Amino acid sequence: MQRFQNPHLTKPTKPNNVAFKYPIHSGYITGMNLEIAGNVQGFKQQDGALTIKTAEAEARVYIYSPTIIRVNISKNFNPDDTSFAVIRQPLADFDFDESSANIDIITSALKLSIQKSPLRFNFFTTDGISLSEDDSRFGTNWQGERVTCFRRLFEGERFIGLGEKTGNLDRRGAAYVNWNTDAPNYTPESDPLYKTFPFFIGLHSGLTYGLFLDNTHKSYFDFGASTDEETSWFGADGGDLNYYFFGAQGVAKIIEDYTWLTGRMEMPPLWSLGYQQCRWSYMSADEVLNIAQTFRKKQIPSDVMYCDIDYMDDFKIFTWNKKTFPKPKQLLGKLKAMNFKLVTIVDPGIKVEEGYKEYDEGIERDYFAKYPDGENYTGYVWPGRCHFPDFFREDVREWWGAAFKALTNPGVEGFWNDMNEPAAWGQNIPWIVKFGDKFMPEVRNAYGMQMARATYEGTRKILGNKRPFVLTRAAYSGTQRYSAVWTGDNTATDAHMLLGHRLVNSLGLTGMAFVGVDIGGFSGNPTPELMVRWNSLGTYIPMFRNHAIQGSKMREPWEWGEDNEQIIKKDIEQRYKLLPYLYSSFYQSTQTGLPVSRTLAIEHTADENIFDKRFQNEFMFGDAMLVVPVESTKLNEDIYLPKGSWYRLSSDQLYEGEQIVNVPAPLTDLPVFVKAGSIIPMQSVVQSTNDKGDGILQIHIWNGSEANSFVYYEDDGVSYDYEQGVYYKRVIRFDPVNKSISLSVVEGAFKSRFVQLKLVLHGFEGIKLNDEVIVNDNREIQVKL
């Protein structure tokens, strides 16, 4: 196949060099030799890998499944071959064919053709259609320790993913750096931010593929931003070129494969899906209680209060301020009586102070990051001079996890990991700082993940059969196994509100289903209109948290005037009505990796309109609901409805898809649509997730011409009993041909909290149901319309 060439340019042809070295006179490393992997000198199959040697490097190929192939190219292969992200093992053996020019590995879904002269890795479908190929000139190369892979750029190729990255849904024409960074006041163009997810999905010619660069060094992705439409490239400052190629067809299938490889989230505690109220900071226990009491007095549903850094004694981790939070157990008891949970912030910096328990133990046991001469590294953060735990050591993670008893003993069940990029004033922790035998540049991008891991493993052990809620700012691929994430210190602007949803949806592509943004913007002061609009979007964000910076306007729902308070209350109530649907959607995430908040590119990949900048913020919330973010200053908006028929949620007005429609978008009615044929279980308004409500599960069904089903899932929302079969699951089906609705026999040993079922029909002209409810027993239920 020919590489795509710009027809308006004529360029000299460059030779297909086998292996050559020449000095680089421009670019980011001046005067350093370029080394390109050359001819194959030999190969053999052993230990589950095909090992290929050239004069410059050694490559290994592993097969993980018919749709997942790993390629590792190294000048100095590490036999330990550890990964923070990957939890699966490769197949023990596989077949390959050799010819004079190539080594071909063919699975039931993929063909990897390894060119011998020079070494190149080219991926095809089994019928020979190209998915992704090395650039014929450069392939994999090194400049010193920096390794880069150049790939063919296909005409019309799009790229989605990379997690927490600003810019457009389609990454084509953009370049990014992965280097976890404390990024206060970041803009809609800032890069890098807090997290590293070096995984993207390529789209071209009606095909899909995925690529995950499992390398924790500072890494780079360029999607044709600076190569004259010829190549894309990715690489890292050190380590191996170690990537996993995903060849499944369909974005959803690639996400399923990627999360099979790197793990999926577990069921979150139900209370963490309710409304969460946070601030830097509520300055005393009395203030926390007053806010919680006001929620209950005004009957605005809520589940979670937060304590930011001021609850601590002089910002020391695992302490309580004796003056402002003198009786934490009493505080937690009063919150519990009101059905509130408390989440407390925890930073990694351990204050240098003799007599402080965590400092003394860390010094005694040698648990902190060090300079090469053995001196403990000291950086300044909130407590002042601090040392930083080496979370890459198992014994340090166990020590850290056990320290949470200072928070769990009073009753805390939620743990907020912040400042873990790791952040220190001035940002630049020296690269000579070591964590075990690894220097900062190799592990910085994984530090936050390992802190979240230590927090999760420790609190899960302490809490026994109770699920902890863990939230982290910094992350690396695989963090979904341990923690939720949020998008850091955003700003109170419409641009940030819209960007926030692109960030949430992009994080969803990389396995992070439990994601939130700071509703209203962390810094700055939102207008009342922006606060109302952003809150209405919060209803449809996986984690619904209101948070604000010190010194900004108070953000609680009642701070915006009576009329706005009622709008905000209505939208929070909508969140609680949707909890049965949302919890079932999270169950789906645990099983398939499919996110709760989904870019339209997952299901409507070939539709050009969804990549249009006017419509790229639209997203699906679960299987059924299409949500359209609208700026706070607009009361009407042009929206795009993809293929299908769509009902406006608020009015049941029916629209046909594949068209642009101008719709009203008042602050009281965010444009939200339900796909025809959809099934959405809801409940009556409750004040917290611990509120039993009226015991009626409402099954809403919107008429459509195609059969549909929904997997309804329920468990106790608190414990791990569901892992032992104590859950309640049944399939709800709508059959428009036979005009019937059915519920399968219940699977699992959990008894539903809903004792009755009520069908609520939308768009079924001439069909009326009796208002009586159906007894919710475990048998199959059939209803004829």
ZAMARGU-4260 file (C-alpha; in steps of 0.2 Angstrom, whole numbers, plus 5000, padded with zeros to 4 digits):
<rodrens>
0) 5000/5000/5000 | 5005/5018/4997 | 5008/5030/5011 | 4996/5045/5010 | 5004/5060/5001
5) 4998/5077/5000 | 4994/5079/4982 | 5000/5097/4982 | 5017/5094/4987 | 5032/5085/4978
10) 5046/5079/4989 | 5062/5070/4986 | 5061/5051/4989 | 5071/5045/5004 | 5080/5028/5004
15) 5073/5014/5014 | 5089/5013/5025 | 5092/4996/5033 | 5102/5003/5048 | 5111/5020/5048
20) 5117/5033/5060 | 5119/5051/5057 | 5120/5067/5068 | 5104/5077/5071 | 5107/5095/5068
25) 5090/5101/5073 | 5076/5096/5085 | 5075/5093/5103 | 5091/5084/5105 | 5105/5093/5096
30) 5121/5083/5091 | 5115/5066/5097 | 5115/5051/5085 | 5100/5044/5078 | 5099/5025/5079
35) 5086/5015/5069 | 5082/4997/5071 | 5090/4988/5057 | 5089/4971/5048 | 5084/4955/5057
40) 5099/4945/5061 | 5090/4931/5070 | 5075/4925/5079 | 5068/4912/5090 | 5053/4907/5100
45) 5054/4904/5119 | 5046/4908/5135 | 5030/4913/5126 | 5038/4926/5116 | 5045/4928/5098
50) 5062/4936/5101 | 5070/4945/5086 | 5087/4952/5086 | 5095/4966/5076 | 5112/4974/5077
55) 5104/4989/5087 | 5090/4981/5097 | 5080/4966/5103 | 5062/4964/5100 | 5049/4953/5108
60) 5032/4949/5102 | 5019/4942/5114 | 5001/4936/5110 | 4988/4940/5124 | 4972/4936/5114
65) 4967/4935/5096 | 4964/4954/5097 | 4979/4959/5108 | 4997/4958/5103 | 5012/4966/5112
70) 5028/4972/5104 | 5043/4976/5115 | 5058/4984/5107 | 5073/4987/5118 | 5092/4990/5118
75) 5093/4983/5136 | 5079/4971/5139 | 5074/4970/5158 | 5070/4952/5162 | 5059/4957/5177
80) 5047/4965/5164 | 5035/4972/5177 | 5020/4983/5173 | 5010/4994/5184 | 4995/4993/5172
85) 4994/4976/5165 | 4986/4962/5175 | 4986/4948/5162 | 4999/4935/5156 | 5002/4931/5138
90) 4998/4915/5129 | 5012/4901/5132 | 5014/4898/5113 | 5008/4903/5096 | 5011/4899/5078
95) 5020/4910/5065 | 5025/4908/5047 | 5042/4914/5039 | 5046/4920/5022 | 5062/4928/5015
100) 5055/4945/5018 | 5043/4943/5033 | 5038/4934/5049 | 5019/4933/5050 | 5009/4930/5065
105) 4991/4927/5062 | 4977/4925/5075 | 4959/4923/5072 | 4957/4942/5072 | 4974/4949/5067
110) 4989/4948/5056 | 5006/4955/5062 | 5018/4955/5047 | 5036/4958/5054 | 5047/4965/5040
115) 5065/4959/5041 | 5074/4972/5031 | 5073/4984/5039 | 5063/4978/5055 | 5046/4985/5054
120) 5029/4980/5063 | 5014/4981/5052 | 4996/4976/5058 | 4982/4970/5046 | 4965/4962/5047
125) 4965/4944/5043 | 4959/4948/5026 | 4974/4959/5023 | 4968/4977/5026 | 4980/4988/5034
130) 4976/4994/5052 | 4993/5002/5057 | 5010/5001/5050 | 5028/5007/5055 | 5034/5022/5044
135) 5044/5014/5030 | 5059/5025/5033 | 5061/5027/5052 | 5051/5014/5061 | 5058/5013/5079
140) 5073/5023/5083 | 5083/5030/5097 | 5091/5047/5101 | 5102/5043/5116 | 5089/5035/5128
145) 5074/5043/5120 | 5064/5030/5110 | 5052/5034/5096 | 5040/5025/5084 | 5035/5033/5068
150) 5019/5026/5061 | 5010/5028/5044 | 4997/5041/5044 | 4981/5036/5034 | 4971/5048/5024
155) 4956/5054/5035 | 4963/5045/5050 | 4956/5051/5067 | 4962/5048/5084 | 4953/5048/5101
160) 4959/5044/5119 | 4974/5048/5129 | 4963/5051/5144 | 4964/5068/5153 | 4970/5079/5138
165) 4963/5096/5132 | 4959/5100/5114 | 4946/5092/5103 | 4938/5075/5103 | 4948/5071/5087
170) 4966/5072/5092 | 4972/5073/5074 | 4984/5087/5071 | 4988/5089/5090 | 5003/5083/5100
175) 5003/5079/5119 | 5016/5076/5133 | 5013/5064/5147 | 5021/5071/5163 | 5010/5071/5178
180) 5009/5089/5183 | 5001/5100/5197 | 4991/5111/5185 | 4982/5125/5194 | 4972/5137/5183
185) 4975/5126/5168 | 4967/5132/5152 | 4957/5123/5138 | 4973/5122/5129 | 4985/5117/5143
190) 4996/5101/5142 | 5001/5091/5152 | 4989/5090/5166 | 4988/5078/5181 | 4986/5060/5173
195) 4995/5049/5161 | 4984/5037/5150 | 4995/5033/5135 | 4981/5024/5126 | 4973/5029/5110
200) 4961/5022/5097 | 4964/5025/5079 | 4950/5026/5066 | 4951/5025/5047 | 4944/5017/5032
205) 4929/5011/5043 | 4941/5001/5054 | 4947/5003/5072 | 4963/4999/5082 | 4970/5003/5099
210) 4988/5006/5105 | 4994/5007/5123 | 5012/5012/5126 | 5015/5005/5143 | 5030/5016/5148
215) 5030/5027/5163 | 5044/5039/5158 | 5039/5056/5151 | 5031/5051/5134 | 5025/5060/5119
220) 5011/5058/5106 | 5010/5067/5090 | 4995/5064/5079 | 5001/5072/5063 | 5004/5088/5071
225) 5020/5092/5063 | 5024/5079/5050 | 5016/5086/5034 | 5002/5073/5035 | 5014/5059/5033
230) 5017/5051/5050 | 5011/5050/5068 | 5023/5046/5081 | 5024/5041/5099 | 5039/5038/5111
235) 5047/5041/5128 | 5062/5048/5136 | 5068/5031/5142 | 5064/5013/5144 | 5058/5001/5131
240) 5046/5004/5116 | 5033/4993/5124 | 5016/4994/5117 | 5000/4983/5116 | 4991/4983/5099
245) 4972/4980/5100 | 4964/4974/5084 | 4946/4972/5088 | 4933/4980/5077 | 4922/4993/5086
250) 4927/5006/5099 | 4917/4997/5113 | 4926/4981/5109 | 4943/4989/5110 | 4939/4997/5127
255) 4933/4980/5133 | 4950/4972/5128 | 4960/4986/5135 | 4951/4985/5152 | 4952/4966/5152
260) 4971/4969/5150 | 4973/4983/5163 | 4958/4979/5175 | 4941/4986/5178 | 4933/4995/5192
265) 4924/4986/5206 | 4907/4991/5211 | 4908/5008/5220 | 4899/5012/5237 | 4881/5017/5232
270) 4883/5033/5243 | 4897/5039/5232 | 4885/5041/5217 | 4875/5053/5227 | 4877/5072/5228
275) 4894/5077/5236 | 4897/5094/5244 | 4915/5100/5245 | 4925/5116/5249 | 4943/5121/5252
280) 4939/5122/5266 | 4925/5120/5279 | 4935/5127/5293 | 4927/5117/5308 | 4916/5103/5313
285) 4902/5115/5317 | 4903/5122/5299 | 4902/5104/5292 | 4888/5100/5302 | 4879/5116/5298
290) 4880/5113/5280 | 4874/5095/5282 | 4859/5101/5292 | 4855/5114/5280 | 4854/5101/5266
295) 4842/5091/5277 | 4831/5106/5282 | 4829/5112/5264 | 4826/5094/5258 | 4840/5094/5245
300) 4846/5077/5243 | 4864/5074/5247 | 4876/5060/5253 | 4893/5067/5256 | 4903/5080/5265
305) 4921/5083/5262 | 4935/5090/5273 | 4949/5098/5264 | 4967/5101/5272 | 4961/5112/5286
310) 4954/5098/5296 | 4972/5093/5300 | 4983/5098/5313 | 4996/5110/5304 | 4992/5100/5288
315) 5000/5084/5295 | 4993/5069/5287 | 4983/5057/5298 | 4979/5070/5311 | 4964/5081/5316
320) 4965/5099/5321 | 4962/5099/5340 | 4954/5116/5341 | 4942/5115/5326 | 4939/5097/5324
325) 4942/5091/5342 | 4930/5076/5342 | 4930/5068/5325 | 4921/5053/5331 | 4907/5063/5338
330) 4907/5073/5321 | 4906/5057/5311 | 4892/5050/5323 | 4881/5066/5320 | 4884/5065/5301
335) 4879/5046/5301 | 4863/5050/5310 | 4859/5062/5296 | 4864/5049/5283 | 4880/5058/5277
340) 4897/5051/5274 | 4913/5061/5276 | 4928/5061/5264 | 4944/5067/5270 | 4959/5073/5260
345) 4976/5065/5261 | 4992/5072/5253 | 5008/5062/5251 | 5020/5074/5259 | 5025/5069/5277
350) 5030/5084/5288 | 5048/5084/5294 | 5044/5085/5313 | 5051/5074/5326 | 5037/5067/5337
355) 5025/5066/5323 | 5021/5048/5321 | 5021/5046/5303 | 5038/5056/5301 | 5046/5046/5315
360) 5041/5029/5308 | 5046/5034/5290 | 5063/5039/5296 | 5066/5024/5307 | 5060/5012/5293
365) 5069/5021/5279 | 5052/5023/5269 | 5055/5040/5260 | 5062/5045/5243 | 5080/5049/5243
370) 5095/5057/5234 | 5108/5046/5227 | 5119/5049/5242 | 5105/5041/5254 | 5099/5058/5260
375) 5080/5059/5262 | 5073/5071/5248 | 5064/5086/5256 | 5052/5097/5247 | 5040/5110/5252
380) 5021/5107/5252 | 5007/5112/5263 | 5015/5107/5280 | 5031/5115/5275 | 5047/5104/5274
385) 5041/5086/5269 | 5048/5069/5264 | 5038/5058/5252 | 5034/5040/5254 | 5041/5028/5242
390) 5024/5020/5236 | 5034/5008/5224 | 5038/4997/5239 | 5026/4985/5246 | 5031/4988/5264
395) 5028/5006/5262 | 5011/5004/5254 | 5006/4993/5269 | 5013/5005/5282 | 5003/5019/5273
400) 4987/5009/5272 | 4988/5005/5290 | 4990/5023/5295 | 4972/5027/5289 | 4965/5020/5306
405) 4967/5038/5312 | 4953/5042/5300 | 4943/5026/5299 | 4942/5024/5318 | 4931/5039/5320
410) 4921/5033/5305 | 4928/5040/5289 | 4925/5029/5273 | 4930/5041/5259 | 4948/5045/5255
415) 4954/5059/5244 | 4972/5058/5237 | 4978/5075/5231 | 4995/5083/5227 | 5001/5066/5221
420) 5009/5070/5204 | 5019/5072/5216 | 5017/5090/5218 | 5030/5101/5228 | 5031/5120/5227
425) 5041/5125/5212 | 5035/5109/5203 | 5052/5102/5199 | 5057/5088/5210 | 5075/5084/5205
430) 5077/5070/5193 | 5090/5062/5203 | 5078/5058/5217 | 5076/5039/5219 | 5062/5028/5223
435) 5070/5012/5227 | 5081/5009/5212 | 5072/5020/5200 | 5075/5038/5197 | 5061/5051/5197
440) 5059/5052/5178 | 5055/5034/5176 | 5041/5033/5189 | 5034/5051/5191 | 5019/5046/5180
445) 5015/5031/5191 | 5017/5039/5208 | 4999/5045/5210 | 4993/5028/5205 | 5004/5019/5218
450) 4998/5031/5231 | 4980/5027/5227 | 4984/5009/5227 | 4991/5010/5244 | 4976/5020/5250
455) 4964/5008/5242 | 4972/4992/5248 | 4975/4999/5266 | 4957/5005/5268 | 4949/4990/5261
460) 4959/4979/5273 | 4954/4991/5288 | 4936/4992/5283 | 4934/4973/5281 | 4918/4970/5271
465) 4914/4988/5268 | 4919/4996/5252 | 4930/5012/5253 | 4928/5027/5242 | 4945/5032/5235
470) 4948/5048/5224 | 4964/5053/5216 | 4971/5067/5206 | 4986/5059/5198 | 4985/5043/5189
475) 4992/5030/5177 | 4984/5017/5166 | 4976/5004/5177 | 4971/5016/5191 | 4953/5011/5188
480) 4956/4996/5199 | 4959/5007/5214 | 4951/5024/5213 | 4940/5036/5205 | 4947/5052/5198
485) 4942/5070/5195 | 4949/5083/5183 | 4958/5094/5195 | 4958/5113/5197 | 4946/5119/5184
490) 4940/5137/5182 | 4922/5145/5183 | 4920/5148/5165 | 4908/5141/5151 | 4924/5135/5142
495) 4929/5125/5157 | 4912/5118/5159 | 4912/5111/5141 | 4930/5105/5142 | 4926/5096/5158
500) 4914/5084/5148 | 4927/5081/5135 | 4939/5076/5148 | 4927/5065/5157 | 4922/5056/5141
505) 4941/5055/5135 | 4945/5047/5152 | 4931/5035/5150 | 4939/5029/5134 | 4954/5024/5145
510) 4945/5013/5157 | 4941/5027/5170 | 4922/5025/5172 | 4921/5034/5189 | 4925/5052/5185
515) 4920/5069/5190 | 4924/5088/5188 | 4922/5102/5201 | 4905/5108/5198 | 4905/5127/5196
520) 4923/5128/5193 | 4936/5126/5207 | 4944/5144/5205 | 4935/5160/5201 | 4917/5164/5204
525) 4903/5157/5193 | 4888/5168/5188 | 4872/5161/5195 | 4867/5156/5177 | 4884/5146/5176
530) 4881/5138/5192 | 4864/5132/5188 | 4869/5126/5171 | 4884/5117/5177 | 4874/5109/5191
535) 4861/5102/5179 | 4875/5094/5169 | 4882/5087/5186 | 4866/5076/5186 | 4874/5066/5172
540) 4892/5065/5177 | 4898/5049/5185 | 4904/5058/5201 | 4893/5073/5206 | 4904/5084/5217
545) 4902/5103/5220 | 4919/5110/5225 | 4927/5128/5226 | 4943/5136/5231 | 4947/5146/5247
550) 4941/5164/5246 | 4928/5161/5232 | 4909/5163/5234 | 4901/5149/5244 | 4894/5136/5232
555) 4880/5127/5241 | 4864/5126/5232 | 4855/5139/5243 | 4868/5152/5240 | 4861/5157/5223
560) 4844/5165/5227 | 4827/5156/5230 | 4823/5153/5211 | 4840/5146/5207 | 4840/5135/5223
565) 4824/5127/5217 | 4831/5123/5200 | 4847/5116/5207 | 4836/5106/5219 | 4826/5099/5205
570) 4841/5093/5196 | 4849/5085/5211 | 4833/5076/5214 | 4834/5070/5196 | 4850/5062/5200
575) 4843/5053/5214 | 4828/5047/5203 | 4841/5040/5191 | 4851/5030/5204 | 4844/5013/5199
580) 4849/5017/5181 | 4866/5024/5186 | 4870/5010/5198 | 4866/4997/5184 | 4877/5007/5172
585) 4891/5006/5184 | 4888/4987/5185 | 4890/4987/5166 | 4907/4996/5168 | 4913/4982/5180
590) 4909/4969/5167 | 4914/4977/5150 | 4924/4992/5154 | 4912/5003/5145 | 4911/5020/5153
595) 4896/5028/5161 | 4899/5044/5152 | 4902/5040/5134 | 4908/5050/5119 | 4897/5048/5104
600) 4912/5041/5095 | 4910/5024/5104 | 4893/5020/5096 | 4893/5032/5081 | 4911/5031/5076
605) 4908/5033/5057 | 4897/5048/5059 | 4907/5064/5054 | 4895/5076/5063 | 4900/5069/5080
610) 4918/5076/5078 | 4911/5093/5073 | 4917/5106/5086 | 4899/5111/5088 | 4893/5094/5093
615) 4909/5085/5101 | 4904/5089/5119 | 4888/5079/5117 | 4888/5062/5126 | 4878/5047/5131
620) 4875/5044/5149 | 4873/5025/5150 | 4865/5016/5136 | 4850/5027/5134 | 4852/5045/5138
625) 4860/5058/5126 | 4866/5074/5135 | 4869/5090/5127 | 4880/5103/5137 | 4875/5121/5133
630) 4883/5137/5138 | 4875/5146/5152 | 4872/5161/5141 | 4862/5152/5128 | 4844/5148/5129
635) 4843/5139/5112 | 4855/5128/5104 | 4859/5119/5088 | 4862/5101/5093 | 4865/5085/5083
640) 4855/5069/5085 | 4864/5054/5078 | 4856/5039/5070 | 4839/5033/5078 | 4824/5041/5085
645) 4825/5052/5101 | 4813/5058/5114 | 4816/5074/5124 | 4817/5068/5141 | 4807/5083/5148
650) 4793/5083/5136 | 4793/5066/5126 | 4794/5076/5110 | 4800/5065/5097 | 4814/5069/5085
655) 4822/5059/5071 | 4841/5057/5071 | 4855/5061/5059 | 4850/5079/5058 | 4854/5096/5066
660) 4840/5103/5077 | 4838/5119/5086 | 4830/5116/5103 | 4825/5127/5117 | 4838/5126/5132
665) 4832/5136/5146 | 4841/5135/5163 | 4827/5125/5169 | 4828/5112/5156 | 4845/5105/5150
670) 4843/5096/5133 | 4843/5078/5137 | 4836/5065/5125 | 4831/5046/5127 | 4834/5034/5113
675) 4818/5026/5106 | 4816/5009/5113 | 4826/5013/5129 | 4823/5006/5146 | 4827/5017/5161
680) 4823/5011/5179 | 4820/5025/5191 | 4814/5028/5209 | 4805/5041/5219 | 4815/5056/5226
685) 4825/5051/5242 | 4835/5062/5253 | 4850/5050/5253 | 4855/5033/5246 | 4852/5026/5263
690) 4833/5032/5262 | 4822/5017/5258 | 4810/5028/5248 | 4792/5021/5244 | 4799/5004/5238
695) 4793/5006/5220 | 4805/5004/5206 | 4798/5013/5191 | 4803/5005/5174 | 4802/5019/5161
700) 4801/5013/5143 | 4801/5024/5127 | 4792/5017/5112 | 4803/5012/5097 | 4803/5000/5082
705) 4818/4990/5088 | 4819/4977/5102 | 4829/4982/5117 | 4835/4975/5134 | 4843/4982/5149
710) 4852/4973/5163 | 4846/4979/5180 | 4858/4977/5194 | 4856/4979/5213 | 4866/4974/5228
715) 4867/4981/5246 | 4878/4996/5239 | 4890/4994/5254 | 4899/4977/5256 | 4908/4965/5245
720) 4895/4952/5247 | 4891/4954/5229 | 4907/4945/5225 | 4899/4930/5233 | 4883/4930/5223
725) 4873/4941/5235 | 4866/4953/5221 | 4850/4955/5212 | 4851/4955/5193 | 4838/4953/5180
730) 4836/4957/5161 | 4821/4969/5156 | 4816/4967/5138 | 4805/4977/5127 | 4798/4969/5111
735) 4789/4981/5100 | 4784/4967/5088 | 4775/4957/5101 | 4770/4972/5110 | 4777/4965/5127
740) 4788/4970/5141 | 4796/4956/5151 | 4808/4954/5166 | 4818/4938/5167 | 4820/4927/5182
745) 4831/4935/5196 | 4849/4930/5197 | 4858/4931/5213 | 4854/4930/5232 | 4851/4948/5236
750) 4833/4953/5240 | 4828/4969/5231 | 4825/4985/5241 | 4810/4988/5229 | 4795/4978/5233
755) 4784/4984/5219 | 4787/4988/5201 | 4778/5001/5190 | 4779/5002/5171 | 4779/5020/5165
760) 4776/5021/5146 | 4782/5035/5134 | 4776/5038/5116 | 4764/5023/5116 | 4749/5031/5109
765) 4733/5023/5112 | 4740/5011/5126 | 4736/5014/5144 | 4742/5004/5159 | 4733/5003/5175
770) 4741/5013/5189 | 4743/4997/5200 | 4760/4992/5203 | 4767/4974/5201 | 4773/4964/5215
775) 4792/4962/5213 | 4795/4944/5215 | 4809/4933/5208 | 4799/4925/5194 | 4798/4930/5176
780) 4786/4944/5173 | 4777/4946/5156 | 4766/4962/5152 | 4757/4963/5136 | 4754/4981/5130
</rodrens>
